[in-house]
Amino acid sequence: MLSKSMEKALGNSSAIREVFEYGQKLAQEIGEENVFDFSLGNPATRAPKKFDETIINLIQTTDSLKLHSYTDNSGIAAVRESIAANLNERFGTDFEAGNITMTVGAGGALNTVLRTIVDPEDEVIVFAPFFSEYVHYIGNYYGVPVIVKPNLTNFQPDMEDFKGKITSKTKAVIINTPNNPSGVVYKEETIKQIAEILSEKQKEFGKEIYLISDEPYRELLYDGAKHYFVTKYYDNTFVCYSFSKSLSLPGERIGYIAVSNRMADSKRTSVALKTATRILGFVNAPSLMQLAVKECLNEKTDLTYYETNRKILLEGLTQLGFTCVKPEGAFYLFLKSPIEDEIAFCEKAKEYNLMLVHGTSFACPGYVRLSYCVATEKIKRSLEQFAKLAKEYGL
Ligand SMILES: Cc1ncc(COP(=O)(O)O)c(C=O)c1O
């Protein structure tokens, strides 16, 4: 018999997966070229050549017994050292190897952090719209997700609602910039305000409130948008990073957590992260991948690919009369549904072979998400289908 919590998780199956699977079935019937699947955030660019070359080189030059063995639970020291130095150079931080814990992607990083700090009934604040897995991740440790309502004006967090949602039970706050699903990048002012509010609330409640910065899209920025490194603004921050999107390696499951020495009890916290990695059963991040990303810290994916798709989609949909949130990062476009019931809108879109994800699954009804990890040629052709869809709603 399955656990009650798993029965519940099965009942709340992912809207993203559902629409993706529907698209796959449809492709079998009418041909893959006729299905316009904007559902999954699966990178559409290739991993950098240097990454593949590094793997080959590692296999050819390293004793396989060493290469594939268990590593320290927090990761290989030389890898963590290189990551710390790279972050210091790029963001003016002051990390050392001891501040870095290698993880199984951002998903693994988030679970490791939550396992480290959340007690049952602790509240964890998330800002809508948010990556829906957060609710499951928080639930894994019997924490309670508390949702700050979306700010539909510019999709920066609603600070008044945020302040009101912080209680003596608040243990952590998760932010995600560039954001999935809105594509919005938080301004420096936003990060400063969150830090100020949390500092005040820490004093008021006499306890630590942690900020968890989930940043797998940190390197995917457009139009000169900037990423502000959160440990510089708030000491009690866990940065959860992943190479899934930045180097197009989602299946390889590699990322890390960075904490600053200025975090409360930072040394013990790092030991706790290492312990959490072990007792969650991850044991360590994949050994070959740790060594490979070490050599690719300054590599970039082909950003122009996403930029082109973003431009075509944003301009095309706007010209058709749709209202879009302008994406400054990641590879998602958030579109305002022309009718209040965006789930019905997604169903209608399916009739035109357009696979979109409803905003309700990101706690933001009235909007739909398009992932533009799709061939550019297909994006161009999809606009003909969107034109028909727009007509349905008199746009
Ligand atoms: C906002 C956000 N956080 C975390 C993840 C998980 O990333 P990873 O593949 O590194 O586990 C994703 C994946 O899509 C994401 O969109």
Ligand as a Chemical Component Dictionary entry (heavy atoms), coordinates in Angstrom:
data_LIG
# 
_chem_comp.id                   LIG 
_chem_comp.type                 NON-POLYMER 
_chem_comp.pdbx_formal_charge   0 
_chem_comp.three_letter_code    LIG 
# 
loop_
_chem_comp_atom.comp_id 
_chem_comp_atom.atom_id 
_chem_comp_atom.alt_atom_id 
_chem_comp_atom.type_symbol 
_chem_comp_atom.charge 
_chem_comp_atom.model_Cartn_x 
_chem_comp_atom.model_Cartn_y 
_chem_comp_atom.model_Cartn_z 
_chem_comp_atom.pdbx_ordinal 
LIG C1 C1 C 0 13.083 26.972 -10.816 1  
LIG C2 C2 C 0 13.688 25.621 -10.888 2  
LIG N1 N1 N 0 14.341 25.157 -9.820  3  
LIG C3 C3 C 0 14.912 23.939 -9.823  4  
LIG C4 C4 C 0 14.829 23.122 -10.928 5  
LIG C5 C5 C 0 15.485 21.781 -10.879 6  
LIG O1 O1 O 0 16.639 21.812 -11.631 7  
LIG P1 P1 P 0 17.666 20.595 -11.692 8  
LIG O2 O2 O 0 17.512 19.954 -13.025 9  
LIG O3 O3 O 0 18.997 21.209 -11.565 10 
LIG O4 O4 O 0 17.356 19.694 -10.559 11 
LIG C6 C6 C 0 14.155 23.561 -12.062 12 
LIG C7 C7 C 0 14.033 22.693 -13.248 13 
LIG O5 O5 O 0 13.356 22.959 -14.199 14 
LIG C8 C8 C 0 13.577 24.845 -12.049 15 
LIG O6 O6 O 0 12.909 25.336 -13.097 16 
# 
loop_
_chem_comp_bond.comp_id 
_chem_comp_bond.atom_id_1 
_chem_comp_bond.atom_id_2 
_chem_comp_bond.value_order 
_chem_comp_bond.pdbx_ordinal 
LIG C1 C2 SING 1  
LIG C2 N1 SING 2  
LIG C2 C8 DOUB 3  
LIG N1 C3 DOUB 4  
LIG C3 C4 SING 5  
LIG C4 C5 SING 6  
LIG C4 C6 DOUB 7  
LIG C5 O1 SING 8  
LIG O1 P1 SING 9  
LIG P1 O2 DOUB 10 
LIG P1 O3 SING 11 
LIG P1 O4 SING 12 
LIG C6 C7 SING 13 
LIG C6 C8 SING 14 
LIG C7 O5 DOUB 15 
LIG C8 O6 SING 16 
# 
